[in-house]
Structure formats: C-alpha cells, structure tokens
C-alpha cells in the first residue's frame, strides 16, 4: 500500500488477536473477576455472554476489540468459556444481530472507563509522538509507542492504517522540527563547508566525507597525524555541541551520514542534507578525538614494550660477557683477600695473573654493559625519541588540557612541553614542575634537562 510501512501480513497481525498468547498474559488479562462475571451474566444467552467476555478481556489486553472474535486462540476461548461454564463452540453464533457487538462494546467501554479518540486527543498524540520521533526514528517503534499510550490512557486504539499515517506524519514533522532547530547554525560561512564534504578533493582523490568515515588501520605516527588532520578539518565546521537535538536523534542522523553515498546526499533537499551533515560532523568529531587519544596511548604503550624488549635482548646479549667479568672479579677478589700477599706488591701480583691490557679491556666492556641501579628500561626509551617526536608535538598542539584544581603540576608540565615544542628547545627550564613525575622516572628527566 502506497505511503505505508507495514506489510499486509504485519497489518493483519495488528487487526486481530495474536496467534499465540503467553500463559502469563492469559492469566493476567483473561481471568474474569467476580464483578466481571456479574456484568457478563447480564447478557442473554451463552453466545452473548462468551462474546461479551472476550471483548472485555481483549480491550484490556490489546487496547481494542478485534472485529473477528472467532480468530482468538482456541486456548484463550476455552479459558474464558470454562469460567462462564459455557461451550466454546457457541462463539460461532455471537453477533448475528447487527447491533449486538457494538452495543456490547459501548457497555464495556463505560464499564472499563475507556473512551474513543477525539480530535483533541489526536492533536495531543501527534505532538507527543513527534517528540518521540525526535528521539527514535524507527517507524515500527513509534507505532508500538503510540499503541501503548492509547492503552495506558484508556483510549480505544484506532485502526492500524490510521496509526500508520500518524507515524509517517510525525516522522515528517520531526524532520522539519530538526531543521528548524538547526537553522540558526546553518550560516553562510558554515553551509559551504558542509557542501564541501560531498565534493571530491583532488589531493585525497575522494570526498572529505569518505575520508572522515575511514578509521585508522594501524598504530603509527602517520595514523595519528592523519587523525589530527581530521580534527583540524572538523573544527573548521565548529559543531562541537548540538544540544538543541536529542542525543538519539544526533546518532540516527550521523549514522545516515556514515552509510550514505555522497552523491545520494547531494540530491537530498537542504532540510534533510544539512542536519545529516551537521550531526555527522559532530559525532565524528567526538569519535576522531577519542581515536587520536587512543592511538597516542597505543603508540606510547608500544614504545614502552619495545624498550622493555630491547632491555631483554641486551641482557641476553651480554650474558656471556657478564659471566666472564664475574670470573675475572672472582680472581681479583681472591688476590685481594689473600693475606699472604703484601699490600705493596698486590698490584704486581694481580698483573701476574691478569695482564694490564686484559684488565683495561674488561673495565671498558663493563662500562658498556653496566646498568643503572634500578635496572629499568627507561634509558632504552632514548632510542625512540625520533619516533615519538613525529607525533607528540602535533598532538599536544591540537589539544588543550584542563584540571579540576587551580594548581596542577601535570597541567603545568604539559604547558612546558608545549612551549619547548614551539620554541624548539630541549633543555627544561629551572622552574619546571618535576613534582608530578614518579620518583623512578626523575633521574632520567633530570639527566635530559
């Protein structure tokens, strides 16, 4: 059917009883109270009592009474019939008189305090559902929400095609409302930048939209710099905050921007294209910011892991030389501790066992393999300096750092690094805030300074 979103099969399900009703629901909605049974027994004949009772229970359960009660699940009909001590088969003769069913339904509405929808109800529902459509655009979800609202407010649910039209109307209204809320942001400076997202960039050989949608595929300086370029591009659009829209609406519009073809977006009218592109830029700005920091964290972790690996390899490489030095030290120690050797001839005694050249070579080699007292891998990080310099200054330049306290040594330390990068200096100033540096790192920082 033109202009509707449900299939004919789905539409039929909304018009009748479900084919299977859970036993819990049967017990909750199809059990007749003593007051219910007194009302039911006012009707004449078993078929009228059973039909009246089924309409009553259906209104509680579905929010409306289906036209064809004979399509109710057999187990439900049997459950209600047993409470009334009538045969389920008598339902086939219910409603043979034209007004019986409608008269019964009106009596049930009065009894359960239900009412039929009014024009005022429609206006209220349309406004209410439009707000929901600004949060959730899925038509089947909106249909479910409005059906639940009808039942909650004890209004008889209208026909399903009428509700479909309502859902489509509010989705259109939500689209128009979205554009109206964003209209103040669509300045003459910003709209050309948004349109540029859909035009192929000669340098990148693709549209900026396509470029921005592609996530980093590796932890590398190039990936970080590319991500920082995306940040610079997105900040030109200046859409850091779109608080005029519900976060769910923003995500929905951004998803359209992510999966849509640039050419297809170009063909959309302004009131649809610009909200999609604004939402895409805002959501992508958040994601690209997170990606840049995540890549930075991974690269630092990888740098530390490589330095630790270098230390392990160094230890394996010098293991044999270390053993030779231990044996040499053992020989020296024995000579020094030998009380039969006078102090004045100790040097000669050592040189008789170990030549001067051999001892000098051992000392020189010991200088190479000697480790700091803490024996950490920090000194191996120096070999990664050029690697880190490829992206750390750029990252510090792209972000501003804040603190919850007025005096924060870490924030001051970042400011010092930013200043060193700007002035291309390496020596730390005398007043550099070193108190934020862990004690085990401090000797290395001071040594560089």
Secondary structure, 3 states (H helix, E strand, C coil): CCCCCCCHHHHHHHHCCCCCCCHHHHHHHCCCCHHHHHHHCCCCCHHHHHHHHHHHHHHHHHCCCCCCHHHCCHHHHHHHHHHHCCCHHHHHHCCCCCCHHHHHHHHHHHHHCCECCCHHHHHHHHHHHHHHHCCCCCHHHHHHHHHHHHHHCCECCCCHHHHHHHHHHHHHHHHHHHHHHHHHHCCCCHHHHHHHCCCEECCCCEEHHHHHHCCCCCCCHHHHHHHHHHHHHHHHHCCCCCCCCCHHHHHHHHHHHHHCCHHHHHCCCHHHHHHHHHHHHHHHHHHHHHHHHHHHHHHHHHHHHHHHHHHHHHHHHCHHHHHHHHHHHHHHHHHHHCCCCCHHHHHHHHHHHCCHHHHHHHHHHHHHHCCCCCCCCHHHHHHHHHHHHCCHHHHHHHCCCCCCCCCCHHHHHHHHHHHHHHHCCCCCCCCCCHHHCCHHHHHHHHHHC
